Amino acid sequence: MSEWMKKSPLEWQDYVYKEVRVVASEKKEYKGWLVTTDPVSANIVLVTFLEDGSLSVTGVMGHSVQTVEVVSEGDHKVREKLMRLFTSVDCEGYSP
Amino acid sequence: KVPEVGGEGRIQDPPELQEQRARAALRERYLRSLLAMVGHPVSFTLHEGVHVTAQFGATDLDVANFYVSQLQTPIGVQAEALLRCSDIISYSFKL
């Protein structure tokens, strides 16, 4: 079991809304804004903002997470965007 | 048990309540992220450099399997399939 899976919900929460670099199995690397970590599976959800205004959402499975490193603490603007995401049924608003 | 008073004179919740609250918030947001994924084409990165795409349908409560449809594999299209989450490194989709 990886270090990441053993963390407590409060430790996982410290990473929320921060920009992180995740190294996973087979040397795969992912960078994005961390929106949440599932407390059951330790799966990480990362979001990146694309140039065309859409969003790319990536889930990294908890069992394959090796390291998580904070790249940037973020700011209010990003935080507000991320807070609205997935908080209610209005996530339809992001569909084309 | 009397709640402890924080440094700023605020009454702080006991640690187990704070932890439970964090767990609930993280879990709810994760479930909503799965809800947002339903019906979207999702690309999955599996072990050994295998990539497949499929329409996401559902998952079980411990997130052990993903139920998908129209799974595009290197050897053809599977109408319905269960992907074992232990075989998956990551998944991604656009919103």
Backbone of each chain as ProteinMPNN parsed JSONL, in Angstrom:
{"seq_chain_A": "MSEWMKKSPLEWQDYVYKEVRVVASEKKEYKGWLVTTDPVSANIVLVTFLEDGSLSVTGVMGHSVQTVEVVSEGDHKVREKLMRLFTSVDCEGYSP", "coords_chain_A": {"N_chain_A": [[0.847, -1.202, 0.0], [0.549, 2.202, -0.86], [2.145, 5.273, 0.322], [0.425, 7.397, -0.068], [-2.151, 6.28, 0.075], [-2.369, 5.784, 2.737], [-2.807, 8.12, 4.008], [-4.653, 10.513, 6.053], [-8.059, 11.8, 5.963], [-7.914, 14.558, 6.6], [-5.292, 15.175, 5.946], [-5.356, 14.648, 3.207], [-7.102, 16.65, 2.495], [-5.563, 18.938, 2.68], [-4.354, 19.174, 0.223], [-6.265, 19.964, -1.52], [-7.516, 22.059, -4.097], [-4.997, 22.881, -4.819], [-2.204, 23.164, -7.08], [-0.81, 20.311, -8.378], [1.787, 17.823, -8.872], [1.606, 14.597, -9.882], [3.101, 11.509, -9.497], [2.769, 8.4, -10.898], [2.282, 4.796, -11.219], [4.497, 3.007, -13.449], [6.025, 5.173, -14.216], [4.358, 7.243, -14.995], [3.274, 10.623, -15.283], [1.361, 13.26, -13.924], [-0.157, 16.472, -14.065], [-1.974, 19.007, -12.493], [-4.876, 20.783, -11.169], [-5.813, 19.884, -7.998], [-8.834, 18.503, -7.195], [-10.32, 16.768, -5.617], [-9.862, 13.959, -3.361], [-10.763, 10.679, -3.296], [-11.923, 9.359, -0.335], [-12.285, 6.658, 0.024], [-11.085, 5.064, -2.023], [-8.745, 6.392, -2.433], [-8.355, 7.573, -4.858], [-7.32, 10.199, -6.998], [-8.565, 13.299, -8.15], [-7.86, 15.364, -10.778], [-7.862, 18.567, -12.342], [-7.495, 20.286, -15.388], [-7.325, 23.407, -17.051], [-8.313, 24.011, -20.289], [-7.246, 25.554, -23.402], [-9.382, 26.171, -25.065], [-11.407, 26.794, -23.352], [-12.673, 24.649, -22.248], [-12.658, 21.862, -19.921], [-10.298, 19.539, -18.698], [-10.513, 16.516, -17.123], [-8.878, 14.423, -14.926], [-8.514, 11.283, -13.474], [-6.543, 9.74, -11.093], [-5.675, 6.578, -10.116], [-5.769, 5.581, -6.744], [-4.233, 3.356, -5.878], [-2.124, 3.354, -7.616], [-0.716, 5.624, -7.197], [2.338, 7.204, -6.576], [3.983, 9.459, -5.739], [2.981, 12.713, -4.559], [3.215, 16.033, -5.269], [3.221, 19.395, -4.314], [2.853, 21.993, -6.588], [1.966, 24.568, -6.974], [0.31, 26.952, -4.916], [-2.006, 28.089, -5.691], [-4.679, 30.484, -6.448], [-7.24, 32.962, -5.624], [-8.986, 33.195, -7.845], [-8.77, 30.812, -9.342], [-9.434, 29.033, -7.374], [-12.12, 29.696, -6.857], [-13.316, 28.953, -9.27], [-12.823, 26.215, -9.208], [-14.19, 25.48, -6.928], [-16.83, 25.693, -7.643], [-17.119, 23.629, -9.34], [-18.435, 20.391, -9.719], [-19.995, 20.673, -7.418], [-22.703, 20.839, -7.341], [-25.734, 19.883, -9.077], [-25.408, 21.487, -11.242], [-23.213, 21.024, -12.828], [-23.721, 20.412, -15.385], [-23.596, 22.718, -16.778], [-21.094, 22.982, -17.831], [-21.026, 21.38, -19.991], [-20.873, 20.951, -23.581]], "CA_chain_A": [[0.0, 0.0, 0.0], [1.401, 3.387, -0.996], [2.059, 6.32, 1.346], [-0.747, 8.222, -0.349], [-3.374, 5.597, 0.514], [-2.407, 5.721, 4.194], [-3.049, 9.449, 4.579], [-5.969, 10.73, 6.653], [-8.85, 12.783, 5.2], [-7.435, 15.926, 6.828], [-4.066, 15.334, 5.165], [-5.763, 14.755, 1.801], [-7.763, 17.938, 2.285], [-4.526, 19.961, 2.525], [-3.951, 19.274, -1.184], [-7.399, 20.399, -2.325], [-7.391, 23.361, -4.79], [-3.602, 23.213, -5.113], [-1.701, 22.551, -8.306], [0.09, 19.242, -7.947], [2.351, 16.886, -9.83], [1.435, 13.251, -9.35], [3.835, 10.443, -10.182], [2.034, 7.149, -10.716], [2.959, 3.59, -11.695], [5.094, 2.999, -14.785], [6.604, 6.5, -14.452], [3.384, 8.188, -15.546], [3.217, 11.871, -14.528], [0.168, 14.061, -14.173], [-0.115, 17.767, -13.411], [-3.266, 19.683, -12.564], [-5.431, 21.28, -9.909], [-6.435, 18.772, -7.285], [-10.196, 18.86, -6.795], [-10.674, 15.927, -4.479], [-9.313, 12.612, -3.261], [-11.799, 9.805, -2.747], [-11.403, 8.766, 0.901], [-12.441, 5.201, 0.001], [-10.122, 4.432, -2.927], [-7.6, 7.304, -2.529], [-8.249, 8.097, -6.223], [-7.154, 11.651, -7.05], [-9.165, 13.946, -9.313], [-7.143, 16.568, -11.2], [-8.503, 19.321, -13.406], [-6.687, 21.295, -16.076], [-8.117, 24.302, -17.885], [-7.796, 23.975, -21.654], [-7.275, 26.862, -24.059], [-10.689, 26.446, -25.665], [-12.38, 27.061, -22.299], [-13.196, 23.427, -21.645], [-11.874, 21.321, -18.819], [-9.887, 18.15, -18.77], [-10.56, 15.915, -15.792], [-8.111, 13.18, -14.875], [-8.515, 10.541, -12.214], [-5.385, 8.851, -10.932], [-6.095, 5.577, -9.139], [-5.0, 5.648, -5.503], [-3.263, 2.257, -5.739], [-0.961, 3.551, -8.485], [-0.052, 6.885, -6.843], [3.607, 7.051, -5.871], [4.242, 10.701, -5.001], [2.176, 13.89, -4.876], [4.041, 17.181, -4.904], [2.516, 20.652, -4.582], [3.592, 22.854, -7.517], [1.533, 25.94, -6.725], [-0.736, 27.028, -3.898], [-3.229, 28.574, -6.318], [-5.149, 31.81, -6.042], [-8.689, 33.046, -5.422], [-9.738, 33.007, -9.086], [-8.792, 29.38, -9.653], [-10.152, 28.392, -6.275], [-13.561, 29.887, -7.054], [-13.718, 28.099, -10.401], [-12.777, 24.811, -8.794], [-15.207, 25.241, -5.908], [-18.136, 25.53, -8.29], [-17.092, 22.364, -10.061], [-18.902, 19.169, -9.031], [-20.606, 20.897, -6.107], [-24.145, 20.629, -7.428], [-26.113, 19.309, -10.374], [-25.168, 22.429, -12.34], [-22.023, 20.7, -13.62], [-24.199, 20.378, -16.772], [-23.223, 23.997, -17.364], [-19.801, 22.899, -18.495], [-21.138, 20.551, -21.186], [-21.005, 21.77, -24.791]], "C_chain_A": [[0.88, 1.249, 0.0], [1.168, 4.368, 0.159], [0.76, 7.123, 1.202], [-2.026, 7.595, 0.207], [-3.511, 5.612, 2.03], [-2.714, 7.065, 4.836], [-4.464, 9.547, 5.156], [-6.733, 11.765, 5.822], [-8.353, 14.213, 5.39], [-6.143, 16.195, 6.06], [-4.394, 15.463, 3.678], [-6.345, 16.136, 1.524], [-6.75, 19.071, 2.093], [-4.122, 20.178, 1.068], [-5.053, 19.853, -2.074], [-7.203, 21.836, -2.814], [-5.943, 23.796, -4.991], [-3.193, 22.543, -6.42], [-0.646, 21.523, -7.907], [0.665, 18.475, -9.143], [2.285, 15.503, -9.188], [2.285, 12.286, -10.175], [3.131, 9.13, -9.845], [2.851, 5.979, -11.256], [3.483, 3.772, -13.122], [5.563, 4.389, -15.211], [5.651, 7.49, -15.12], [3.337, 9.425, -14.644], [1.992, 12.671, -14.911], [0.292, 15.365, -13.418], [-1.49, 18.407, -13.542], [-3.695, 20.175, -11.2], [-6.161, 20.151, -9.22], [-7.801, 19.199, -6.747], [-10.652, 18.035, -5.597], [-9.867, 14.638, -4.499], [-10.401, 11.753, -2.63], [-11.261, 9.132, -1.477], [-11.505, 7.239, 0.938], [-11.324, 4.543, -0.816], [-8.8, 5.194, -3.017], [-7.362, 7.794, -3.958], [-8.207, 9.626, -6.187], [-7.861, 12.19, -8.288], [-8.443, 15.264, -9.578], [-7.901, 17.238, -12.323], [-7.467, 20.23, -14.053], [-7.607, 22.113, -16.975], [-7.505, 24.334, -19.275], [-8.01, 25.321, -22.329], [-8.64, 27.203, -24.643], [-11.784, 26.666, -24.617], [-12.973, 25.813, -21.68], [-12.228, 22.917, -20.577], [-11.466, 19.899, -19.13], [-9.822, 17.614, -17.347], [-9.812, 14.591, -15.829], [-8.22, 12.554, -13.497], [-7.284, 9.657, -12.171], [-5.738, 7.874, -9.811], [-5.166, 5.589, -7.926], [-3.918, 4.583, -5.397], [-2.015, 2.489, -6.579], [-0.19, 4.834, -8.163], [1.248, 6.609, -6.085], [3.974, 8.298, -5.07], [3.292, 11.798, -5.467], [2.939, 15.098, -4.349], [3.275, 18.452, -5.261], [3.4, 21.546, -5.44], [3.245, 24.314, -7.248], [0.348, 25.932, -5.765], [-2.063, 27.513, -4.479], [-3.615, 29.954, -5.846], [-6.672, 31.801, -5.966], [-9.485, 32.711, -6.676], [-9.887, 31.522, -9.412], [-9.638, 28.651, -8.616], [-11.666, 28.498, -6.454], [-14.092, 29.021, -8.179], [-13.827, 26.643, -9.959], [-13.864, 24.494, -7.775], [-16.575, 25.006, -6.521], [-18.262, 24.167, -8.961], [-17.569, 21.209, -9.179], [-19.599, 19.423, -7.691], [-22.109, 20.698, -6.151], [-24.455, 20.085, -8.807], [-25.803, 20.245, -11.531], [-23.859, 22.173, -13.081], [-22.399, 20.514, -15.091], [-23.741, 21.636, -17.521], [-21.903, 23.98, -18.116], [-19.856, 22.042, -19.756], [-21.28, 21.445, -22.412], [-22.473, 22.027, -25.147]], "O_chain_A": [[1.839, 1.341, 0.767], [0.16, 4.309, 0.864], [0.101, 7.474, 2.181], [-2.883, 8.297, 0.744], [-4.612, 5.473, 2.562], [-2.864, 7.157, 6.054], [-5.351, 8.772, 4.798], [-6.126, 12.522, 5.064], [-8.368, 15.001, 4.445], [-5.92, 17.307, 5.581], [-3.797, 16.275, 2.971], [-6.115, 16.72, 0.465], [-7.047, 20.057, 1.418], [-3.609, 21.239, 0.716], [-4.812, 20.191, -3.233], [-6.785, 22.713, -2.057], [-5.687, 24.96, -5.301], [-3.741, 21.515, -6.816], [0.298, 21.84, -7.183], [0.115, 18.479, -10.244], [2.827, 15.27, -8.108], [2.193, 12.257, -11.402], [2.926, 8.795, -8.679], [3.985, 6.161, -11.699], [2.971, 4.586, -13.89], [5.512, 4.746, -16.388], [6.09, 8.46, -15.737], [3.355, 9.314, -13.418], [1.63, 12.75, -16.085], [0.775, 15.395, -12.286], [-2.1, 18.346, -14.609], [-2.986, 20.013, -10.207], [-7.041, 19.528, -9.812], [-7.908, 20.132, -5.95], [-11.291, 18.551, -4.681], [-9.272, 14.273, -5.513], [-10.901, 12.07, -1.551], [-10.261, 8.417, -1.532], [-10.885, 6.596, 1.784], [-10.694, 3.588, -0.362], [-7.84, 4.701, -3.609], [-6.31, 8.36, -4.254], [-8.956, 10.263, -5.447], [-7.765, 11.597, -9.362], [-8.414, 16.157, -8.731], [-8.511, 16.57, -13.158], [-6.664, 20.863, -13.368], [-8.541, 21.586, -17.579], [-6.324, 24.644, -19.433], [-8.836, 26.125, -21.897], [-9.019, 28.372, -24.712], [-12.964, 26.72, -24.962], [-13.701, 25.899, -20.692], [-11.145, 23.464, -20.368], [-12.215, 19.149, -19.756], [-9.16, 18.187, -16.481], [-10.088, 13.739, -16.673], [-8.038, 13.224, -12.481], [-7.016, 8.909, -13.112], [-6.06, 8.285, -8.697], [-3.942, 5.605, -8.062], [-2.824, 4.846, -4.897], [-0.967, 1.904, -6.308], [0.848, 5.111, -8.764], [1.262, 5.883, -5.092], [4.243, 8.215, -3.872], [2.855, 11.812, -6.617], [3.266, 15.185, -3.166], [2.746, 18.578, -6.365], [4.544, 21.829, -5.085], [4.112, 25.187, -7.289], [-0.496, 25.036, -5.795], [-3.112, 27.372, -3.852], [-2.977, 30.529, -4.965], [-7.314, 30.778, -6.207], [-10.515, 32.041, -6.609], [-10.979, 31.041, -9.716], [-10.441, 27.776, -8.94], [-12.4, 27.534, -6.237], [-15.167, 28.43, -8.075], [-14.783, 25.941, -10.287], [-14.398, 23.386, -7.751], [-17.379, 24.23, -6.004], [-19.357, 23.631, -9.125], [-17.146, 21.078, -8.031], [-19.779, 18.491, -6.907], [-22.731, 20.422, -5.125], [-23.552, 19.852, -9.611], [-25.921, 19.846, -12.689], [-23.432, 23.007, -13.879], [-21.522, 20.463, -15.953], [-23.529, 21.613, -18.733], [-21.631, 24.856, -18.937], [-18.883, 21.969, -20.507], [-21.756, 22.575, -22.301], [-22.76, 22.7, -26.138]]}, "seq_chain_B": "KVPEVGGEGRIQDPPELQEQRARAALRERYLRSLLAMVGHPVSFTLHEGVHVTAQFGATDLDVANFYVSQLQTPIGVQAEALLRCSDIISYSFKL", "coords_chain_B": {"N_chain_B": [[-17.649, 15.17, 26.487], [-15.78, 18.14, 26.724], [-15.502, 20.618, 24.24], [-12.358, 21.675, 22.864], [-10.755, 24.836, 23.322], [-9.715, 26.975, 20.804], [-6.671, 28.654, 19.594], [-7.39, 31.252, 18.901], [-9.374, 31.856, 20.603], [-11.607, 30.686, 19.721], [-14.113, 28.141, 19.684], [-13.097, 24.952, 18.991], [-13.878, 22.197, 16.877], [-13.875, 18.747, 17.897], [-11.092, 16.607, 16.933], [-11.893, 14.198, 15.649], [-14.365, 14.824, 14.615], [-13.757, 16.866, 12.839], [-12.249, 15.381, 11.058], [-14.14, 13.577, 10.099], [-15.838, 15.322, 8.819], [-14.191, 16.312, 6.79], [-13.737, 13.94, 5.387], [-16.341, 13.396, 4.452], [-16.813, 15.608, 2.769], [-14.807, 15.32, 0.823], [-15.492, 12.824, -0.246], [-18.097, 13.288, -1.221], [-17.562, 15.15, -3.238], [-16.01, 13.573, -4.87], [-17.858, 11.6, -5.702], [-19.604, 13.216, -7.114], [-17.929, 13.977, -9.174], [-17.745, 11.606, -10.533], [-20.364, 11.339, -11.343], [-20.509, 13.424, -13.148], [-19.049, 12.323, -15.126], [-20.541, 10.362, -16.319], [-21.728, 8.904, -19.274], [-19.907, 10.231, -20.833], [-17.226, 10.017, -23.22], [-14.464, 8.277, -22.134], [-10.999, 8.102, -21.592], [-8.842, 5.496, -20.822], [-5.905, 4.712, -19.081], [-4.092, 1.888, -18.928], [-2.156, -0.75, -17.382], [1.142, -1.635, -18.625], [1.287, 0.117, -20.765], [-1.134, 0.161, -22.185], [-3.877, 1.64, -23.831], [-7.288, 2.403, -23.66], [-10.556, 3.385, -24.829], [-13.836, 4.326, -23.706], [-17.395, 4.595, -23.043], [-18.33, 5.946, -20.031], [-20.219, 4.355, -17.478], [-21.024, 3.452, -14.787], [-19.993, 2.912, -11.346], [-18.926, 0.78, -8.612], [-19.532, 0.966, -4.998], [-17.126, 0.891, -3.579], [-15.4, 1.623, -5.482], [-14.197, -0.37, -7.178], [-14.607, -1.46, -9.636], [-15.222, -0.295, -12.994], [-18.093, 0.196, -14.8], [-18.557, 0.086, -18.197], [-19.452, 1.125, -21.587], [-19.325, 0.417, -25.127], [-16.568, -0.199, -25.438], [-13.494, 0.452, -26.718], [-11.111, -1.546, -27.849], [-7.753, -2.77, -28.578], [-8.295, -5.057, -30.024], [-10.849, -4.85, -31.013], [-14.36, -3.742, -30.692], [-16.084, -3.727, -27.671], [-19.322, -4.192, -26.564], [-20.393, -3.945, -23.929], [-18.746, -3.719, -20.792], [-16.783, -4.565, -17.874], [-14.376, -2.797, -16.204], [-11.629, -3.581, -14.309], [-10.617, -1.781, -11.539], [-8.123, -2.088, -10.429], [-6.544, -2.649, -12.569], [-6.222, -0.287, -13.797], [-4.409, 2.729, -14.34], [-4.869, 5.449, -14.723], [-7.584, 7.7, -15.629], [-9.247, 9.755, -18.037], [-11.259, 12.566, -19.056], [-13.167, 14.986, -20.989], [-14.77, 18.076, -20.154]], "CA_chain_B": [[-16.325, 15.807, 26.404], [-15.863, 19.574, 26.443], [-14.655, 20.969, 23.086], [-11.2, 22.499, 23.209], [-10.787, 26.213, 22.839], [-8.589, 27.205, 19.899], [-5.771, 29.747, 19.903], [-8.01, 32.559, 18.723], [-10.515, 31.941, 21.479], [-12.729, 30.013, 19.064], [-14.305, 26.755, 20.101], [-12.79, 24.077, 17.869], [-14.494, 20.873, 16.888], [-12.922, 17.686, 18.195], [-10.419, 16.151, 15.713], [-12.611, 13.144, 14.917], [-15.458, 15.464, 13.88], [-13.105, 17.545, 11.706], [-11.842, 14.362, 10.097], [-15.354, 13.045, 9.494], [-16.345, 16.35, 7.92], [-13.298, 16.319, 5.627], [-14.018, 12.71, 4.643], [-17.632, 13.538, 3.769], [-16.683, 16.601, 1.693], [-13.977, 14.721, -0.23], [-16.258, 11.733, -0.861], [-19.198, 13.849, -1.998], [-17.02, 15.749, -4.459], [-15.586, 12.481, -5.756], [-19.05, 10.995, -6.303], [-20.126, 14.155, -8.114], [-17.041, 13.941, -10.344], [-18.14, 10.399, -11.271], [-21.659, 11.668, -11.94], [-20.218, 14.293, -14.293], [-18.368, 11.499, -16.133], [-21.504, 9.428, -16.923], [-22.089, 9.152, -20.67], [-18.803, 10.842, -21.571], [-16.136, 9.134, -23.631], [-13.368, 8.365, -21.168], [-9.856, 7.303, -22.026], [-8.238, 4.815, -19.678], [-4.531, 4.244, -19.206], [-3.94, 0.645, -18.179], [-0.754, -1.145, -17.23], [1.874, -2.064, -19.824], [1.107, 1.063, -21.857], [-2.368, -0.066, -22.943], [-4.881, 2.692, -23.748], [-8.595, 2.083, -24.236], [-11.574, 4.395, -24.551], [-15.172, 3.768, -23.536], [-18.354, 5.486, -22.397], [-18.46, 5.579, -18.622], [-21.588, 4.114, -17.046], [-21.217, 3.441, -13.337], [-18.964, 2.222, -10.578], [-19.462, 0.282, -7.343], [-19.299, 1.962, -3.942], [-15.72, 0.93, -3.171], [-14.657, 1.968, -6.69], [-13.374, -1.527, -7.545], [-14.836, -1.716, -11.063], [-15.97, 0.686, -13.773], [-18.944, -0.385, -15.841], [-18.47, 0.953, -19.375], [-20.003, 0.576, -22.829], [-18.566, 0.757, -26.352], [-15.142, -0.243, -25.105], [-12.639, 0.3, -27.909], [-9.868, -2.221, -27.479], [-6.931, -3.033, -29.767], [-8.807, -6.179, -30.832], [-12.237, -4.659, -31.416], [-15.25, -2.99, -29.805], [-16.897, -4.534, -26.771], [-20.526, -3.392, -26.291], [-20.469, -3.674, -22.491], [-17.6, -4.33, -20.119], [-16.377, -4.102, -16.554], [-12.927, -2.623, -16.082], [-11.171, -3.694, -12.916], [-9.851, -0.564, -11.224], [-6.735, -2.441, -10.129], [-5.819, -2.687, -13.844], [-6.195, 1.077, -14.339], [-3.502, 3.7, -13.704], [-5.58, 6.725, -14.705], [-8.642, 7.875, -16.629], [-9.482, 11.179, -18.242], [-12.353, 12.958, -19.939], [-13.306, 16.44, -21.132], [-16.072, 18.635, -19.761]], "C_chain_B": [[-16.471, 17.274, 26.003], [-14.961, 19.913, 25.255], [-13.506, 21.878, 23.513], [-11.339, 23.901, 22.627], [-9.522, 26.474, 22.015], [-7.792, 28.431, 20.294], [-6.423, 31.117, 19.826], [-9.24, 32.724, 19.601], [-11.772, 31.32, 20.883], [-12.883, 28.609, 19.629], [-14.094, 25.853, 18.884], [-13.495, 22.743, 18.019], [-13.452, 19.842, 17.265], [-12.353, 17.111, 16.896], [-11.213, 15.111, 14.926], [-13.77, 13.719, 14.108], [-14.911, 16.196, 12.654], [-12.759, 16.544, 10.616], [-13.051, 13.805, 9.356], [-15.924, 14.028, 8.476], [-15.507, 16.408, 6.633], [-13.572, 15.104, 4.743], [-15.301, 12.836, 3.82], [-17.525, 14.492, 2.584], [-15.898, 16.026, 0.514], [-14.763, 13.66, -0.99], [-17.372, 12.284, -1.738], [-18.681, 14.422, -3.311], [-16.552, 14.666, -5.424], [-16.787, 11.846, -6.455], [-19.638, 11.904, -7.377], [-19.234, 14.191, -9.357], [-17.353, 12.704, -11.189], [-19.453, 10.643, -12.01], [-21.46, 12.504, -13.206], [-19.621, 13.487, -15.447], [-19.346, 10.593, -16.889], [-21.835, 9.852, -18.355], [-20.987, 9.792, -21.489], [-17.842, 9.772, -22.066], [-14.936, 9.352, -22.703], [-12.2, 7.553, -21.694], [-9.124, 6.782, -20.794], [-6.807, 4.429, -20.005], [-4.384, 3.017, -18.315], [-2.456, 0.333, -18.043], [-0.167, -1.571, -18.574], [1.601, -1.16, -21.027], [-0.131, 0.856, -22.715], [-3.338, 1.097, -22.729], [-6.181, 2.196, -24.356], [-9.531, 3.254, -23.974], [-12.938, 3.717, -24.472], [-16.081, 4.838, -22.952], [-18.516, 5.026, -20.961], [-19.93, 5.401, -18.252], [-21.766, 4.259, -15.55], [-20.015, 2.802, -12.665], [-19.606, 1.677, -9.305], [-18.972, 1.17, -6.194], [-17.854, 2.006, -3.465], [-14.791, 1.219, -4.358], [-13.672, 0.844, -7.06], [-13.482, -1.839, -9.027], [-15.52, -0.518, -11.7], [-16.802, -0.074, -14.793], [-18.951, 0.58, -17.027], [-19.185, 0.307, -20.562], [-19.168, 1.074, -24.005], [-17.067, 0.822, -26.079], [-14.315, -0.534, -26.357], [-11.323, -0.32, -27.472], [-9.041, -2.455, -28.738], [-7.466, -4.204, -30.617], [-10.29, -6.053, -31.159], [-13.061, -3.937, -30.371], [-16.108, -3.948, -28.982], [-18.095, -3.693, -26.347], [-20.644, -3.008, -24.818], [-19.287, -4.354, -21.81], [-17.453, -3.795, -18.699], [-14.869, -3.973, -16.562], [-12.581, -2.732, -14.608], [-10.308, -2.495, -12.6], [-8.399, -0.872, -10.883], [-5.888, -2.528, -11.397], [-5.594, -1.285, -14.412], [-5.163, 1.917, -13.588], [-4.219, 5.048, -13.608], [-6.692, 6.723, -15.744], [-8.823, 9.361, -16.848], [-10.603, 11.431, -19.233], [-12.431, 14.477, -19.982], [-14.694, 16.877, -20.716], [-16.301, 19.936, -20.514]], "O_chain_B": [[-17.193, 17.603, 25.062], [-13.786, 19.544, 25.249], [-13.652, 22.727, 24.393], [-11.958, 24.108, 21.583], [-8.406, 26.225, 22.473], [-8.172, 29.164, 21.207], [-6.072, 32.029, 20.574], [-10.055, 33.619, 19.378], [-12.858, 31.412, 21.455], [-11.902, 27.97, 20.007], [-14.801, 25.964, 17.883], [-13.683, 22.231, 19.122], [-12.267, 20.031, 16.989], [-13.032, 17.117, 15.869], [-11.216, 15.126, 13.695], [-14.126, 13.188, 13.056], [-15.505, 16.16, 11.576], [-12.941, 16.802, 9.426], [-13.004, 13.585, 8.145], [-16.424, 13.636, 7.422], [-16.046, 16.536, 5.533], [-13.633, 15.213, 3.518], [-15.349, 12.441, 2.655], [-18.078, 14.224, 1.517], [-16.27, 16.217, -0.643], [-14.712, 13.597, -2.218], [-17.578, 11.817, -2.858], [-19.278, 14.212, -4.367], [-16.675, 14.811, -6.641], [-16.742, 11.585, -7.657], [-20.109, 11.435, -8.413], [-19.722, 14.411, -10.466], [-17.241, 12.743, -12.414], [-19.63, 10.211, -13.149], [-22.154, 12.314, -14.204], [-19.678, 13.909, -16.602], [-19.026, 10.106, -17.973], [-22.177, 11.007, -18.611], [-21.104, 9.892, -22.71], [-17.661, 8.743, -21.416], [-14.467, 10.476, -22.523], [-12.385, 6.44, -22.186], [-8.832, 7.526, -19.858], [-6.527, 3.887, -21.074], [-4.534, 3.102, -17.096], [-1.607, 1.075, -18.538], [-0.895, -1.833, -19.531], [1.673, -1.607, -22.172], [-0.179, 1.324, -23.853], [-3.595, 1.496, -21.594], [-6.179, 1.628, -25.448], [-9.338, 4.019, -23.029], [-13.166, 2.675, -25.086], [-15.615, 5.853, -22.435], [-18.804, 3.858, -20.703], [-20.781, 6.192, -18.659], [-22.556, 5.082, -15.087], [-19.141, 2.232, -13.317], [-20.718, 2.074, -8.958], [-18.105, 2.022, -6.389], [-17.395, 3.047, -2.994], [-13.572, 1.082, -4.26], [-12.476, 1.081, -7.231], [-12.565, -2.414, -9.613], [-16.293, 0.189, -11.053], [-16.279, -0.886, -15.556], [-19.308, 1.749, -16.881], [-19.484, -0.887, -20.551], [-18.404, 2.031, -23.882], [-16.395, 1.785, -26.449], [-14.417, -1.6, -26.965], [-10.518, 0.324, -26.8], [-9.563, -2.352, -29.847], [-7.124, -4.321, -31.794], [-10.924, -7.037, -31.541], [-12.561, -3.563, -29.31], [-16.761, -4.846, -29.513], [-17.917, -2.593, -25.822], [-20.962, -1.862, -24.501], [-18.878, -5.444, -22.211], [-17.939, -2.712, -18.373], [-14.161, -4.925, -16.889], [-13.172, -2.056, -13.767], [-9.353, -2.218, -13.326], [-7.533, -0.009, -11.032], [-4.66, -2.487, -11.325], [-4.864, -1.114, -15.388], [-5.052, 1.834, -12.365], [-4.191, 5.707, -12.569], [-6.74, 5.862, -16.623], [-8.577, 10.154, -15.939], [-10.864, 10.624, -20.125], [-11.853, 15.169, -19.144], [-15.671, 16.151, -20.899], [-17.336, 20.578, -20.337]]}, "name": "protein", "num_of_chains": 2, "seq": "MSEWMKKSPLEWQDYVYKEVRVVASEKKEYKGWLVTTDPVSANIVLVTFLEDGSLSVTGVMGHSVQTVEVVSEGDHKVREKLMRLFTSVDCEGYSPKVPEVGGEGRIQDPPELQEQRARAALRERYLRSLLAMVGHPVSFTLHEGVHVTAQFGATDLDVANFYVSQLQTPIGVQAEALLRCSDIISYSFKL"}
